[in-house]
């Protein structure tokens, strides 16, 4: 009897200790487990990716492929491209949400994997019954269960229990009842549901879905870094446009003052002064508009970086690096088809459809189950004697003949259609990828030719400004012609900036589509 009390006391203490554990331990366990899962799976999916990609063949020179601040009182932050990428990865809300979504995928996978491991459960209960017409009684029980899904599709389980009932007078009163049991059971399908592929489909799909989510997140990171770079250089371009407008205004204001001075000595007409004043006003309006557009763009960029609007920042002037794209089109297409993460996913989804068809075929088979069980049990008025070795066992086979299989038939037909759709989707995706790669290379080569021509145009405009300045000072031209020449130069310079930004972003996009854009933890790319 003392042993029984001791066993129940220990069990009660274990239950109280379990209940007393705070939820923070479970959170730490979940974080640790998911972090380990993501580290292992990410290493499996992306660890050796850079070593196995196919790089396009570069064209030789002889080949004919012309390529062609957080509060206003805080210090101001200088933002260059690297700082922008690092800040955006750390604080951008959309980026953080996608990162959390990947974590939730890992969390969901951990539960699915857990369900295919040994499932352990235990229950301890105590009930006291009393009434006016009866003697009070104590009822207690404890059980322990373990079950495991087998690779063959069967389920192996072990159960054990102990229970006791004694009157209020105590166990020594003799009106006691104790019982115990222990048993093992196996339920194994022999036809439908047999084998690892069918029984563990949810685990297999959960593993593959996590791989897909990791790939999708990596593609999102690549697109995100390109977007930040595009916004940064657009902002740099707007800043230079604003500087050009301010320079234009200063020149117009200087010309206005010159016109007034020349008019005072009767070397200019009132019309000349009026035109100079109007151009100065127009230039000032352009400066005001350009400054407002720039300030708004800066605020939008702060939101992109995840910074508060009150934070003051300085956009560091920078020119996008220029590198000619010399790629063989056919090898580039083959590289993209081999490297792209989304192409890998599309191919894997075709394999999912093939596997789903096999599982659907399994659903057309009849149910033939083997059930085997064996156990020990006993009961007595004392706890010690209740632990008898009375054994029992059973074994049987059950066959369910499917007389109506419309649901299984429709499911099978549906998986056949899904398989055909997956095949067509893969071929369509590959064709669209080929078209996109070819078009991007053509566009980049066209932009390189335009950049070269624009450089020549700027040289011509600079000469035109110099000539116009000489002729204006000689009195051969009025200030309108001089201002037009200056404006043409500014427009040509702004166009060159835009072309270089477009080419830089286009080259990054091409690397992304070739599967050759690798992003580090700071959001920077490594080719």
TITORDO-685156 format. One record per residue (C-alpha): x, y, z; residue number from 0. Coordinates in nm, 3 decimals, padded with zeros to 5 digits, always signed. Layout:
        u        v        w    n
        X        Y        Z  NUM
...
This chain:
        u        v        w    n
  +00.000  +00.000  +00.000    0
  +00.282  +00.236  +00.081    1
  +00.427  +00.167  -00.262    2
  +00.096  +00.266  -00.420    3
  +00.081  +00.591  -00.223    4
  +00.444  +00.659  -00.311    5
  +00.379  +00.598  -00.683    6
  +00.076  +00.826  -00.687    7
  +00.264  +01.091  -00.489    8
  +00.555  +01.091  -00.735    9
  +00.317  +01.107  -01.029   10
  +00.131  +01.399  -00.872   11
  +00.458  +01.585  -00.811   12
  +00.560  +01.531  -01.176   13
  +00.226  +01.667  -01.294   14
  +00.257  +01.974  -01.070   15
  +00.613  +02.035  -01.192   16
  +00.496  +02.011  -01.554   17
  +00.208  +02.252  -01.497   18
  +00.436  +02.494  -01.311   19
  +00.668  +02.527  -01.608   20
  +00.626  +02.863  -01.774   21
  +00.536  +02.905  -02.139   22
  +00.872  +03.072  -02.204   23
  +01.043  +02.732  -02.200   24
  +00.817  +02.611  -02.479   25
  +00.888  +02.926  -02.678   26
  +01.263  +02.873  -02.636   27
  +01.232  +02.508  -02.735   28
  +01.031  +02.604  -03.045   29
  +01.280  +02.877  -03.143   30
  +01.573  +02.639  -03.098   31
  +01.411  +02.359  -03.294   32
  +01.295  +02.575  -03.585   33
  +01.630  +02.756  -03.601   34
  +01.802  +02.417  -03.628   35
  +01.556  +02.303  -03.897   36
  +01.604  +02.618  -04.104   37
  +01.983  +02.602  -04.070   38
  +01.995  +02.240  -04.183   39
  +01.739  +02.275  -04.463   40
  +01.879  +02.606  -04.589   41
  +02.226  +02.450  -04.602   42
  +02.084  +02.153  -04.794   43
  +01.891  +02.372  -05.038   44
  +02.130  +02.664  -05.086   45
  +02.461  +02.560  -04.929   46
  +02.634  +02.432  -05.242   47
  +02.422  +02.626  -05.492   48
  +02.701  +02.861  -05.593   49
  +02.932  +02.568  -05.669   50
  +02.685  +02.401  -05.906   51
  +02.547  +02.688  -06.110   52
  +02.618  +02.719  -06.481   53
  +02.772  +03.051  -06.581   54
  +02.709  +03.184  -06.932   55
  +03.001  +03.195  -07.172   56
  +03.139  +03.544  -07.223   57
  +03.182  +03.655  -07.579   58
  +03.534  +03.730  -07.698   59
  +03.626  +04.062  -07.848   60
  +03.645  +03.906  -08.192   61
  +03.288  +03.776  -08.194   62
  +03.026  +03.992  -08.361   63
  +02.799  +04.058  -08.062   64
  +02.802  +04.430  -07.996   65
  +02.733  +04.493  -07.637   66
  +02.696  +04.768  -07.723   67
  +01.775  +06.058  -03.882   68
  +01.521  +05.883  -03.587   69
  +01.426  +06.225  -03.452   70
  +01.494  +06.579  -03.570   71
  +01.747  +06.636  -03.291   72
  +01.946  +06.324  -03.372   73
  +02.248  +06.305  -03.601   74
  +02.184  +06.292  -03.970   75
  +02.244  +05.956  -04.136   76
  +02.450  +05.936  -04.451   77
  +02.294  +05.676  -04.679   78
  +02.488  +05.514  -04.961   79
  +02.382  +05.199  -05.144   80
  +02.535  +04.958  -04.893   81
  +02.381  +05.147  -04.600   82
  +02.043  +05.147  -04.774   83
  +02.052  +04.771  -04.832   84
  +02.165  +04.696  -04.479   85
  +01.901  +04.922  -04.322   86
  +01.619  +04.793  -04.541   87
  +01.699  +04.429  -04.460   88
  +01.696  +04.515  -04.091   89
  +01.388  +04.737  -04.066   90
  +01.167  +04.710  -04.376   91
  +00.825  +04.588  -04.264   92
  +00.750  +04.380  -04.571   93
  +01.088  +04.210  -04.551   94
  +01.038  +04.126  -04.184   95
  +00.689  +03.988  -04.257   96
  +00.824  +03.757  -04.528   97
  +01.099  +03.644  -04.293   98
  +00.841  +03.566  -04.024   99
  +00.631  +03.376  -04.279  100
  +00.931  +03.152  -04.350  101
  +00.971  +03.098  -03.976  102
  +00.604  +02.997  -03.951  103
  +00.661  +02.747  -04.233  104
  +00.944  +02.596  -04.035  105
  +00.724  +02.591  -03.727  106
  +00.451  +02.407  -03.917  107
  +00.702  +02.155  -04.048  108
  +00.827  +02.088  -03.696  109
  +00.473  +01.987  -03.591  110
  +00.425  +01.760  -03.892  111
  +00.760  +01.592  -03.827  112
  +00.669  +01.553  -03.461  113
  +00.343  +01.375  -03.552  114
  +00.544  +01.106  -03.733  115
  +00.767  +01.042  -03.434  116
  +00.683  +00.848  -03.120  117
  +00.370  +01.005  -02.971  118
  +00.366  +00.973  -02.594  119
  +00.075  +01.050  -02.365  120
  -00.003  +00.994  -02.000  121
  -00.302  +01.063  -01.776  122
  -00.335  +01.061  -01.400  123
  -00.677  +01.102  -01.241  124
  -00.828  +01.096  -00.895  125
  -01.200  +01.110  -00.809  126
  -01.368  +01.107  -00.469  127
  -01.732  +00.993  -00.461  128
  -01.965  +01.035  -00.164  129
  -02.337  +01.049  -00.102  130
  -02.582  +01.035  +00.190  131
  -02.685  +00.675  +00.118  132
  -02.340  +00.536  +00.047  133
  -01.988  +00.525  +00.184  134
  -01.742  +00.759  +00.027  135
  -01.493  +00.603  -00.211  136
  -01.161  +00.697  -00.366  137
  -01.098  +00.625  -00.734  138
  -00.765  +00.678  -00.901  139
  -00.603  +00.572  -01.226  140
  -00.292  +00.629  -01.431  141
  -00.208  +00.532  -01.787  142
  +00.083  +00.562  -02.024  143
  +00.058  +00.529  -02.403  144
  +00.308  +00.531  -02.690  145
  +00.231  +00.504  -03.061  146
  +00.448  +00.513  -03.372  147
  +00.366  +00.523  -03.743  148
  +00.582  +00.265  -03.918  149
  +00.752  +00.308  -04.259  150
  +00.524  +00.029  -04.386  151
  +00.216  +00.239  -04.313  152
  +00.117  +00.047  -04.002  153
  +00.076  +00.178  -03.650  154
  +00.247  +00.018  -03.350  155
  +00.117  +00.116  -03.008  156
  +00.185  +00.033  -02.646  157
  -00.062  +00.100  -02.366  158
  -00.043  +00.046  -01.992  159
  -00.270  +00.142  -01.705  160
  -00.320  +00.096  -01.335  161
  -00.634  +00.180  -01.138  162
  -00.765  +00.144  -00.787  163
  -01.081  +00.197  -00.584  164
  -01.101  +00.192  -00.203  165
  -01.363  +00.310  +00.049  166
  -01.334  +00.612  +00.271  167
  -01.233  +00.391  +00.561  168
  -00.900  +00.322  +00.395  169
  -00.730  +00.058  +00.189  170
  -00.707  -00.176  +00.492  171
  -01.086  -00.210  +00.505  172
  -01.072  -00.496  +00.253  173
  -01.329  -00.348  +00.015  174
  -01.070  -00.252  -00.239  175
  -01.035  -00.313  -00.609  176
  -00.712  -00.272  -00.800  177
  -00.634  -00.351  -01.161  178
  -00.350  -00.322  -01.406  179
  -00.293  -00.389  -01.773  180
  -00.026  -00.360  -02.039  181
  -00.050  -00.437  -02.405  182
  +00.097  -00.390  -02.749  183
  -00.095  -00.368  -03.077  184
  -00.010  -00.356  -03.445  185
  -00.244  -00.242  -03.720  186
  -00.095  -00.290  -04.065  187
  -00.264  -00.221  -04.401  188
  -00.167  -00.480  -04.660  189
  -00.316  -00.322  -04.974  190
  -00.448  +00.036  -04.967  191
  -00.229  +00.254  -04.748  192
  +00.067  +00.016  -04.749  193
  +00.417  +00.161  -04.775  194
  +00.610  +00.474  -04.685  195
  +00.505  +00.689  -04.981  196
  +00.134  +00.669  -04.902  197
  +00.148  +00.672  -04.524  198
  +00.407  +00.949  -04.498  199
  +00.275  +01.172  -04.779  200
  +00.194  +01.461  -04.546  201
  +00.549  +01.453  -04.407  202
  +00.700  +01.434  -04.756  203
  +00.489  +01.724  -04.881  204
  +00.567  +01.929  -04.569  205
  +00.940  +01.881  -04.634  206
  +00.905  +01.982  -04.998  207
  +00.681  +02.277  -04.914  208
  +00.946  +02.406  -04.674  209
  +01.204  +02.378  -04.954  210
  +00.970  +02.576  -05.183  211
  +00.923  +02.843  -04.916  212
  +01.300  +02.876  -04.868  213
  +01.345  +02.920  -05.243  214
  +01.060  +03.173  -05.262  215
  +01.211  +03.373  -04.977  216
  +01.550  +03.375  -05.147  217
  +01.392  +03.502  -05.470  218
  +01.209  +03.766  -05.266  219
  +01.540  +03.875  -05.112  220
  +01.692  +03.912  -05.458  221
  +01.398  +04.117  -05.585  222
  +01.398  +04.321  -05.265  223
  +01.766  +04.417  -05.300  224
  +01.713  +04.514  -05.664  225
  +01.413  +04.727  -05.565  226
  +01.615  +04.909  -05.296  227
  +01.899  +04.972  -05.543  228
  +01.655  +05.105  -05.803  229
  +01.493  +05.341  -05.551  230
  +01.833  +05.458  -05.428  231
  +01.968  +05.545  -05.772  232
  +01.636  +05.704  -05.871  233
  +01.678  +05.924  -05.565  234
  +02.037  +06.003  -05.660  235
  +01.912  +06.100  -06.006  236
  +01.645  +06.326  -05.859  237
  +01.907  +06.487  -05.638  238
  +02.126  +06.560  -05.940  239
  +01.824  +06.689  -06.130  240
  +01.753  +06.925  -05.839  241
  +02.116  +07.041  -05.843  242
  +02.093  +07.105  -06.217  243
  +01.772  +07.301  -06.173  244
  +01.935  +07.510  -05.900  245
  +02.234  +07.570  -06.126  246
  +01.999  +07.669  -06.406  247
  +01.821  +07.910  -06.173  248
  +02.151  +08.067  -06.061  249
  +02.250  +08.117  -06.423  250
  +01.909  +08.261  -06.510  251
  +01.928  +08.498  -06.215  252
  +02.275  +08.607  -06.321  253
  +02.149  +08.665  -06.675  254
  +01.859  +08.869  -06.538  255
  +02.098  +09.091  -06.348  256
  +02.316  +09.127  -06.657  257
  +02.011  +09.220  -06.866  258
  +01.911  +09.487  -06.613  259
  +02.268  +09.623  -06.607  260
  +02.293  +09.628  -06.986  261
  +01.952  +09.796  -07.011  262
  +02.075  +10.070  -06.778  263
  +02.335  +10.164  -07.039  264
  +02.087  +10.129  -07.328  265
  +02.252  +09.818  -07.469  266
  +01.939  +09.607  -07.423  267
  +01.569  +09.661  -07.469  268
  +01.289  +09.636  -07.217  269
  +01.180  +09.319  -07.396  270
  +01.520  +09.160  -07.325  271
  +01.487  +09.246  -06.955  272
  +01.131  +09.111  -06.947  273
  +01.235  +08.783  -07.107  274
  +01.528  +08.745  -06.868  275
  +01.304  +08.808  -06.568  276
  +01.045  +08.558  -06.695  277
  +01.309  +08.290  -06.745  278
  +01.440  +08.352  -06.394  279
  +01.088  +08.311  -06.255  280
  +01.035  +07.993  -06.457  281
  +01.365  +07.856  -06.335  282
  +01.273  +07.934  -05.974  283
  +00.941  +07.753  -06.017  284
  +01.124  +07.452  -06.156  285
  +01.356  +07.452  -05.855  286
  +01.060  +07.465  -05.616  287
  +00.888  +07.176  -05.792  288
  +01.207  +06.970  -05.813  289
  +01.280  +07.024  -05.443  290
  +00.926  +06.920  -05.346  291
  +00.951  +06.606  -05.560  292
  +01.288  +06.523  -05.412  293
  +01.170  +06.571  -05.052  294
  +00.872  +06.346  -05.114  295
  +01.095  +06.082  -05.273  296
  +01.325  +06.097  -04.970  297
  +01.031  +06.039  -04.735  298
  +00.912  +05.745  -04.944  299
  +01.264  +05.605  -04.935  300
  +01.266  +05.632  -04.556  301
  +00.953  +05.416  -04.548  302
  +01.125  +05.165  -04.774  303
  +01.422  +05.155  -04.537  304
  +01.192  +05.122  -04.236  305
  +01.308  +05.453  -04.088  306
  +01.076  +05.704  -03.921  307
  +00.991  +06.006  -04.133  308
  +01.144  +06.232  -03.866  309
  +01.487  +06.083  -03.926  310
  +01.710  +06.311  -04.130  311
  +01.918  +06.144  -04.398  312
  +02.168  +06.255  -04.659  313
  +02.170  +06.066  -04.988  314
  +02.532  +06.013  -05.084  315
  +02.602  +06.098  -05.446  316
  +02.702  +05.791  -05.643  317
  +02.712  +05.669  -05.998  318
  +02.596  +05.316  -06.072  319
  +02.887  +05.096  -06.181  320
  +02.883  +05.024  -06.552  321
  +02.978  +04.685  -06.690  322
  +02.911  +04.570  -07.041  323
  +02.705  +04.256  -07.081  324
  +02.889  +04.015  -07.309  325
  +02.693  +03.692  -07.294  326
  +02.617  +03.419  -07.543  327
  +02.238  +03.405  -07.561  328
  +02.201  +03.027  -07.592  329
  +02.434  +02.952  -07.301  330
  +02.257  +03.219  -07.095  331
  +01.922  +03.049  -07.154  332
  +02.064  +02.710  -07.054  333
  +02.222  +02.862  -06.744  334
  +01.893  +03.018  -06.638  335
  +01.705  +02.691  -06.690  336
  +01.960  +02.515  -06.470  337
  +02.013  +02.780  -06.202  338
  +01.678  +02.944  -06.138  339
  +01.525  +02.850  -05.803  340
  +01.168  +02.889  -05.928  341
  +01.247  +02.653  -06.218  342
  +01.369  +02.399  -05.965  343
  +01.040  +02.441  -05.780  344
  +00.836  +02.398  -06.099  345
  +01.024  +02.076  -06.180  346
  +00.976  +01.951  -05.824  347
  +00.606  +02.029  -05.841  348
  +00.586  +01.807  -06.149  349
  +00.735  +01.528  -05.937  350
  +00.474  +01.608  -05.671  351
  +00.202  +01.558  -05.932  352
  +00.354  +01.223  -06.037  353
  +00.368  +01.111  -05.674  354
  +00.010  +01.227  -05.618  355
  -00.099  +01.010  -05.912  356
  +00.062  +00.701  -05.754  357
  -00.108  +00.777  -05.424  358
  -00.439  +00.826  -05.602  359
  -00.394  +00.488  -05.770  360
  -00.340  +00.337  -05.427  361
  -00.678  +00.478  -05.324  362
  -00.847  +00.251  -05.582  363
  -00.727  -00.063  -05.403  364
  -00.941  -00.245  -05.141  365
  -00.871  -00.226  -04.769  366
  -00.695  -00.533  -04.631  367
  -00.577  -00.484  -04.275  368
  -00.385  -00.704  -04.035  369
  -00.454  -00.639  -03.666  370
  -00.247  -00.807  -03.395  371
  -00.251  -00.738  -03.024  372
  -00.121  -00.897  -02.702  373
  -00.140  -00.793  -02.342  374
  -00.114  -00.870  -01.973  375
  -00.362  -00.777  -01.702  376
  -00.500  -00.858  -01.363  377
  -00.719  -00.740  -01.076  378
  -00.736  -00.802  -00.702  379
  -00.820  -00.641  -00.372  380
  -00.455  -00.551  -00.316  381
  -00.232  -00.353  -00.545  382
  +00.051  -00.604  -00.542  383
  -00.165  -00.898  -00.642  384
  -00.329  -00.700  -00.923  385
  -00.003  -00.709  -01.114  386
  -00.072  -01.056  -01.249  387
  +00.059  -01.203  -01.570  388
  -00.275  -01.306  -01.716  389
  -00.213  -01.282  -02.084  390
  -00.437  -01.233  -02.386  391
  -00.379  -01.198  -02.756  392
  -00.568  -01.161  -03.078  393
  -00.493  -01.161  -03.449  394
  -00.717  -01.102  -03.745  395
  -00.746  -00.986  -04.103  396
  -01.026  -00.769  -04.237  397
  -01.106  -00.710  -04.602  398
  -01.329  -00.425  -04.717  399
  -01.446  -00.471  -05.072  400
  -01.506  -00.135  -05.244  401
  -01.842  -00.157  -05.418  402
  -01.870  +00.217  -05.489  403
  -01.556  +00.408  -05.581  404
  -01.682  +00.722  -05.746  405
  -01.491  +00.948  -05.507  406
  -01.169  +00.750  -05.558  407
  -01.228  +00.740  -05.934  408
  -01.285  +01.117  -05.953  409
  -00.978  +01.181  -05.741  410
  -00.770  +00.963  -05.973  411
  -00.899  +01.143  -06.282  412
  -00.832  +01.479  -06.117  413
  -00.471  +01.386  -06.043  414
  -00.427  +01.281  -06.406  415
  -00.541  +01.626  -06.518  416
  -00.317  +01.792  -06.258  417
  -00.020  +01.597  -06.392  418
  -00.085  +01.712  -06.749  419
  -00.126  +02.070  -06.629  420
  +00.205  +02.048  -06.440  421
  +00.381  +01.925  -06.755  422
  +00.236  +02.210  -06.961  423
  +00.320  +02.461  -06.690  424
  +00.684  +02.350  -06.691  425
  +00.721  +02.382  -07.068  426
  +00.543  +02.719  -07.066  427
  +00.765  +02.846  -06.785  428
  +01.079  +02.739  -06.971  429
  +00.961  +02.908  -07.293  430
  +00.879  +03.231  -07.112  431
  +01.216  +03.220  -06.937  432
  +01.395  +03.180  -07.271  433
  +01.203  +03.473  -07.416  434
  +01.275  +03.689  -07.112  435
  +01.650  +03.618  -07.113  436
  +01.680  +03.692  -07.483  437
  +01.482  +04.014  -07.450  438
  +01.682  +04.134  -07.148  439
  +02.014  +04.082  -07.324  440
  +01.885  +04.272  -07.629  441
  +01.760  +04.556  -07.408  442
  +02.092  +04.583  -07.224  443
  +02.289  +04.588  -07.548  444
  +02.056  +04.859  -07.679  445
  +02.106  +05.065  -07.362  446
  +02.483  +05.033  -07.390  447
  +02.467  +05.174  -07.742  448
  +02.244  +05.457  -07.622  449
  +02.484  +05.534  -07.334  450
  +02.771  +05.564  -07.579  451
  +02.568  +05.791  -07.806  452
  +02.450  +05.997  -07.510  453
  +02.811  +06.055  -07.404  454
  +02.883  +06.187  -07.750  455
  +02.572  +06.404  -07.730  456
  +02.690  +06.558  -07.403  457
  +03.025  +06.642  -07.560  458
  +02.844  +06.819  -07.844  459
  +02.616  +07.006  -07.604  460
  +02.913  +07.122  -07.397  461
  +03.072  +07.263  -07.710  462
  +02.743  +07.431  -07.803  463
  +02.723  +07.595  -07.461  464
  +03.081  +07.721  -07.487  465
  +03.015  +07.868  -07.833  466
  +02.686  +08.021  -07.722  467
  +02.853  +08.177  -07.421  468
  +03.118  +08.341  -07.642  469
  +02.863  +08.466  -07.893  470
  +02.635  +08.591  -07.613  471
  +02.915  +08.789  -07.455  472
  +02.998  +08.925  -07.800  473
  +02.638  +09.038  -07.840  474
  +02.564  +08.802  -08.129  475
  +02.303  +08.599  -07.935  476
  +02.042  +08.690  -07.678  477
  +02.020  +08.515  -07.344  478
  +01.733  +08.294  -07.462  479
  +01.964  +08.104  -07.700  480
  +02.224  +08.071  -07.426  481
  +01.969  +07.935  -07.180  482
  +01.838  +07.690  -07.439  483
  +02.190  +07.559  -07.496  484
  +02.244  +07.520  -07.123  485
  +01.910  +07.344  -07.084  486
  +01.996  +07.104  -07.366  487
  +02.318  +07.015  -07.185  488
  +02.134  +06.960  -06.856  489
  +01.874  +06.742  -07.027  490
  +02.148  +06.536  -07.193  491
  +02.329  +06.486  -06.861  492
  +02.006  +06.384  -06.686  493
  +01.928  +06.139  -06.966  494
  +02.274  +05.981  -06.932  495
  +02.217  +05.933  -06.559  496
  +01.883  +05.765  -06.624  497
  +02.032  +05.537  -06.889  498
  +02.314  +05.426  -06.657  499
  +02.068  +05.353  -06.376  500
  +01.844  +05.155  -06.612  501
  +02.141  +04.956  -06.737  502
  +02.268  +04.883  -06.385  503
  +01.926  +04.768  -06.261  504
  +01.871  +04.572  -06.582  505
  +02.201  +04.392  -06.536  506
  +02.109  +04.301  -06.178  507
  +01.772  +04.175  -06.300  508
  +01.945  +03.967  -06.566  509
  +02.176  +03.813  -06.306  510
  +01.871  +03.740  -06.093  511
  +01.695  +03.570  -06.385  512
  +02.011  +03.374  -06.466  513
  +02.023  +03.247  -06.107  514
  +02.359  +03.420  -06.054  515
  +02.259  +03.689  -05.804  516
  +02.359  +03.582  -05.453  517
  +02.247  +03.796  -05.160  518
  +02.430  +03.800  -04.826  519
  +02.272  +03.867  -04.488  520
  +02.325  +04.242  -04.530  521
  +02.121  +04.250  -04.851  522
  +02.429  +04.300  -05.072  523
  +02.478  +04.094  -05.384  524
  +02.778  +03.885  -05.475  525
  +02.804  +03.779  -05.838  526
